[in-house]
Amino acid sequence: MRRVGSPATGIAKQLIAIRLSPRLLTALRSMAAKQGKGYQTLIHELLENAASRAA
């Protein structure tokens, strides 16, 4: 059984603090729920996609 939050790759993610507007956070949580994933996972995916497009 895999522990929730434990990285499958063995590379741990770094914990950070970020301030988001309540409206944005509500929208992100709603989007994540519709996709059946956690909102932090969705934010990670969105940031990763944006960073790869910008590179």
C-alpha positions as CSV (number, residue, x, y, z in Angstrom):
1,M,0.0,0.0,0.0
2,R,1.4,3.4,-1.0
3,R,1.4,6.2,1.4
4,V,-0.6,9.3,0.3
5,G,1.8,12.0,-0.8
6,S,4.8,9.8,-1.1
7,P,6.5,10.3,-4.5
8,A,6.5,7.4,-6.9
9,T,9.8,8.5,-8.3
10,G,11.5,8.8,-4.9
11,I,12.1,12.5,-5.5
12,A,10.3,14.5,-2.9
13,K,8.6,17.7,-3.8
14,Q,9.5,20.9,-2.0
15,L,7.0,22.4,0.4
16,I,6.3,26.1,-0.3
17,A,3.8,28.7,0.7
18,I,1.9,30.6,-1.9
19,R,-0.9,33.2,-1.5
20,L,-3.9,32.9,-3.9
21,S,-7.0,34.9,-4.0
22,P,-10.0,33.1,-2.5
23,R,-11.8,33.3,-5.8
24,L,-9.0,31.7,-7.7
25,L,-8.6,29.0,-5.0
26,T,-12.3,28.2,-5.2
27,A,-12.1,27.9,-9.0
28,L,-9.1,25.7,-8.8
29,R,-10.7,23.4,-6.2
30,S,-13.8,23.2,-8.4
31,M,-11.7,22.3,-11.5
32,A,-9.8,19.7,-9.6
33,A,-13.0,18.1,-8.2
34,K,-14.5,17.8,-11.8
35,Q,-11.3,16.1,-12.9
36,G,-11.3,13.8,-9.9
37,K,-7.9,15.0,-8.5
38,G,-6.7,17.1,-5.6
39,Y,-6.4,20.8,-6.1
40,Q,-2.7,20.8,-5.2
41,T,-2.1,18.2,-7.9
42,L,-4.0,20.3,-10.4
43,I,-2.0,23.4,-9.5
44,H,1.3,21.5,-9.8
45,E,0.2,20.2,-13.3
46,L,-0.8,23.7,-14.4
47,L,2.4,25.3,-13.3
48,E,4.5,22.5,-14.8
49,N,2.7,22.8,-18.2
50,A,3.1,26.6,-18.1
51,A,6.8,26.4,-17.3
52,S,7.5,23.9,-20.1
53,R,5.7,26.1,-22.6
54,A,7.6,29.1,-21.5
55,A,11.0,27.4,-21.7
